């Protein structure tokens, strides 16, 4: 294909006339025609100017006829990241990804210059995963910045950053990050195969689209099979434990694979405090988590069966008659709290304080005085709503919410045995859930592993792997 036909094909494929932001810059260097293609906003202006200045002053006479395109790049393109690509479709994809394409008359191949820069926000601490001590940086939407944050923390040649692309139209960049000597090779090969077999036009929901494609999905099972984090230190720690971190362009959250139920109990905060303090916080988190799941079902069970309620717990029973059944009030509050959370996401920051006051009035004195809700129910549901914030996983919070509602409905239908039926169903769902590696979701409880189970409650002490050398 001669130069003019090649330029015409690229112009048609990229719709140069219709797209104002895709730029073609023609050059004439000593009777040799060249064209630079780039997306305005991705290419660095300073690099383009210096490159054109150098090419216009270069003596390339007879070079093209005598030397290969690689020799041309070595002699006249001083930029670090330069690649020769014979496939024009790949070259066009590279331009749309932010690279610069140089087409030179006399060469069949295209020259890709990776001098892209992406618009990005500043690296700041994630809102949902804060710590009292430790680093304040967080992942951003730019993939290359995220990989650099990991490289900064793990300076080991065995740290691999494996690139792939998913989506026939979006061609979303994805990176598998893992330690070569620590990762489970079978799991790594399985994830590679699943990524290669994803046939979609675009990853419209970024990490959620990937998670649903990687994990066998049962829509009736709400428990998350993937853990997300926006903290580079937490991601680095998981990599050093042999896990795989999956990074997706345009997303500040990375996926931690594999993930079991008890992984959600751990937080970065535990490791920035002394072992005793970290273990104490972890135990409190576990207790609050259990109370979030069981406090309202157990209270409702005893209100439905007052003869089974122990004497020391009878003060919690509702004595007065109410306009609405207890189960209706609890479901109204469950759905109302969710509605308030959804509304808070769409409330302008300048109105947040006003929104909080209105929400407190609606679910507070007004609801009690009007006879809609009992004060005891508001107390327990307020505790449940606040307790959900003790762990950062939104997905796990909603999974616990659904299990709690399930137990409440079982008690309402079968007051005497509903609690036990609900517990059996919840336990069955947890036992039947599998991780991405098809292992038990409840490990190390099922199958039971004493040492690892103990580590759920106690934050292990960090020890150096290397003994200090004697002088």
C-alpha positions, 0 to 999 in steps of 0.5 A, spaced: 500 500 500 503 506 497 503 512 502 497 516 499 492 510 499 494 508 507 493 516 509 486 515 505 484 509 509 486 512 516 482 518 514 476 514 513 477 509 519 478 515 524 473 520 520 478 525 520 473 530 517 467 529 522 472 528 529 474 535 531 479 532 536 482 527 532 488 531 528 492 529 522 499 534 522 502 533 515 510 534 514 514 535 508 521 533 510 526 533 504 521 531 499 519 525 504 511 526 506 510 524 513 503 524 517 502 525 525 496 522 528 493 524 535 487 525 539 487 532 542 488 532 549 492 526 550 498 528 546 503 532 550 504 539 546 511 539 548 513 533 545 510 534 539 513 540 538 520 538 539 519 531 535 517 536 529 522 540 530 527 535 530 524 531 524 524 538 520 532 539 521 534 532 520 538 529 514 534 523 512 536 524 505 536 516 502 535 514 509 528 511 507 531 507 501 537 504 505 535 503 512 529 499 515 524 503 519 527 500 526 533 504 524 529 510 522 526 510 529 533 509 532 536 515 528 531 520 528 526 519 534 529 520 540 523 519 545 523 513 549 517 509 548 517 508 540 514 501 537 513 499 530 507 496 528 505 493 521 498 492 522 494 499 521 488 497 525 492 496 531 495 503 530 489 506 529 487 503 536 493 506 539 491 513 537 484 512 540 488 510 546 492 516 546 499 514 543 501 518 537 502 515 530 507 517 525 506 514 518 512 515 513 512 515 506 516 509 503 515 505 509 509 500 510 509 500 517 506 505 522 510 508 528 507 508 535 510 513 539 507 513 546 507 520 549 500 520 552 497 524 558 491 523 561 486 528 565 486 526 572 484 528 579 489 529 585 491 522 589 487 523 595 485 518 601 479 514 599 473 517 602 470 510 604 477 507 607 480 512 611 486 510 617 488 514 622 496 513 621 499 511 614 499 514 607 494 518 604 494 517 597 489 513 593 488 510 586 485 514 581 482 513 574 488 513 570 491 506 570 499 508 569 499 512 575 495 506 579 501 501 577 506 506 579 503 506 586 504 499 586 511 499 584 513 504 589 511 499 594 514 493 591 520 494 588 521 486 586 523 484 579 518 478 581 512 483 581 508 482 574 504 487 571 500 483 565 496 487 560 490 485 556 484 489 553 477 487 553 471 490 549 470 490 542 469 497 542 471 500 548 478 496 548 478 497 556 485 497 558 486 491 564 492 489 568 493 483 572 498 485 578 501 479 582 508 476 585 510 471 580 513 466 586 507 467 590 501 467 586 497 460 585 499 459 577 492 455 576 488 461 579 492 465 574 491 461 568 484 461 570 483 468 570 487 469 564 482 464 560 476 468 563 478 475 561 480 472 554 473 469 553 469 476 555 466 478 549 462 484 550 462 491 546 464 495 552 465 495 559 460 500 561 460 499 569 468 498 569 470 493 575 463 491 576 462 488 569 469 485 570 467 482 576 460 479 573 464 476 568 469 473 572 465 470 578 460 465 577 454 469 578 447 467 582 443 473 582 439 470 588 446 470 592 447 477 594 454 476 598 460 479 594 465 474 591 470 480 590 473 485 594 474 492 592 479 497 595 482 504 593 488 504 597 495 502 594 498 500 601 492 495 602 493 492 594 500 491 595 499 487 602 494 483 598 499 482 592 505 480 597 500 475 600 499 471 593 493 474 591 492 477 584 490 485 584 486 486 577 486 494 575 481 497 570 482 503 566 477 509 568 476 506 575 479 508 582 477 501 585 481 495 584 479 488 585 482 483 590 482 476 588 480 471 590 476 473 596 472 469 602 467 472 607 472 473 612 477 477 608 472 483 609 473 483 616 480 485 615 482 493 614 488 497 613 487 500 620 488 494 623 496 494 621 497 501 622 496 500 630 500 496 635 498 488 635 493 489 641 490 495 639 489 492 632 486 485 634 481 489 639 478 493 633 478 487 629 474 483 635 469 489 635 468 490 628 466 482 628 461 483 634 458 489 631 457 485 624 454 480 628 449 484 632 448 488 625 445 481 622 442 478 629 439 484 633 433 486 630 431 478 628 432 476 635 428 482 638 423 481 634 423 473 635 422 474 642 416 479 641 413 474 637 414 469 643 414 472 649 414 466 653 421 464 650 424 470 652 429 470 658 427 474 664 433 479 664 431 480 657 424 482 658 425 489 659 426 490 651 419 487 649 414 492 647 408 493 652 403 498 648 399 497 643 401 499 636 397 502 630 401 498 625 404 491 626 411 490 628 414 487 622 411 492 618 414 498 622 421 494 621 420 493 614 418 500 613 424 503 616 429 498 613 426 501 606 426 508 609 433 507 611 435 505 604 431 511 601 435 516 605 442 513 603 440 513 596 437 521 597 443 523 600 448 521 594 444 526 590 443 531 595 448 537 594 453 538 599 451 545 601 444 542 603 447 536 607 446 539 613 439 540 612 437 533 609 440 530 615 435 535 620 429 533 615 431 525 615 432 525 623 425 529 624 421 524 619 424 518 623 424 521 629 419 524 634 414 526 628 414 518 626 413 516 634 408 522 635 404 520 629 403 513 631 407 510 625 413 507 629 415 505 636 421 508 639 424 501 641 424 499 633 427 506 631 432 505 636 434 498 634 434 500 626 438 506 628 444 502 631 443 497 625 444 503 620 450 506 624 453 499 625 453 498 617 459 503 617 464 499 621 466 495 614 467 499 608 464 494 603 457 496 600 456 490 597 457 486 604 452 491 607 447 490 603 448 482 603 447 482 610 441 487 610 437 482 605 439 476 610 436 480 616 430 482 612 429 474 610 430 472 617 424 477 619 420 475 614 421 468 616 419 470 623 413 473 621 410 467 617 412 462 622 413 465 629 415 459 633 420 456 628 422 462 623 428 464 626 431 457 626 429 457 619 432 463 617 438 462 620 438 455 616 437 458 610 443 464 611 447 458 613 446 454 607 447 460 602 454 461 605 456 454 605 454 454 597 457 460 595 464 459 592 470 464 591 473 465 584 477 459 585 471 455 587 473 454 594 469 455 600 467 462 601 467 460 609 474 458 609 478 457 614 471 456 618 469 451 613 473 447 612 476 448 619 483 451 619 485 452 627 491 457 625 488 461 620 481 461 624 485 464 630 488 470 625 481 472 624 480 475 631 488 476 632 492 481 628 498 477 627 505 481 628 509 483 622 516 480 622 522 481 618 523 475 613 530 476 614 535 475 620 539 481 621 546 480 619 552 480 625 557 485 624 
